[in-house]
Amino acid sequence: MEEIRSDEQLVRDLQADPDGPAGRRAASELLKRWRSRVFAWCYHLVRERERSMELAQDCLVSIHRALPAFEARAQVGSWIYTVVRNRCLSELRRRRIERLDDEVHEPVDGAPGPDEAWQWKSSQEQVLQLMRAHLDERERLALWLRAYEELPVERITELMGLDSASGARGLLQTARRKLKAALQRRANGEGLR
């Protein structure tokens, strides 16, 4: 029975022989392993089956091209998710801009003014800065998926491949506890970074 190689081992095999048969086999196995999750992530973000299939294909091609230069500063799965997310968000921004160009803009009652919008953006940036400074990569990803992508905890557990008893729930609790402590220190004027 053949040993199942980790994503990291497949990347190392590909990088050792990028143009050779071993590298091609490693790339094929890795992309096959992630293909359905890439499509699921695209579909979750875009909500259109046909466009999600096209985006998933684009993402897999981009991932394949970038694998030889992949640096193991992140888990392969986290990196792949980031590639997919960024590509889908770019697509959504492009489509939103196209729709805005086609719409007639009228003022909306109750919409936040420039001061409120700036304050909201500023507080969001502060939270993101605290996340980068005080959370590890897995905690940031789990918190992002929960707070910004609004995924259920069970789905985050599945996407991140967490197999502990508490799954993403424990990771999210740790991340929230660290952020709360960092916010408290900032409010008290300690460790302003």
Secondary structure as GFF3:
##gff-version 3
##sequence-region A 1 193
A	DSSP	alpha_helix	7	16	.	.	.	ID=ss1
A	DSSP	alpha_helix	21	46	.	.	.	ID=ss2
A	DSSP	alpha_helix	49	66	.	.	.	ID=ss3
A	DSSP	three_ten_helix	67	69	.	.	.	ID=ss4
A	DSSP	alpha_helix	76	102	.	.	.	ID=ss5
A	DSSP	alpha_helix	114	134	.	.	.	ID=ss6
A	DSSP	alpha_helix	137	147	.	.	.	ID=ss7
A	DSSP	alpha_helix	153	160	.	.	.	ID=ss8
A	DSSP	alpha_helix	168	187	.	.	.	ID=ss9
###
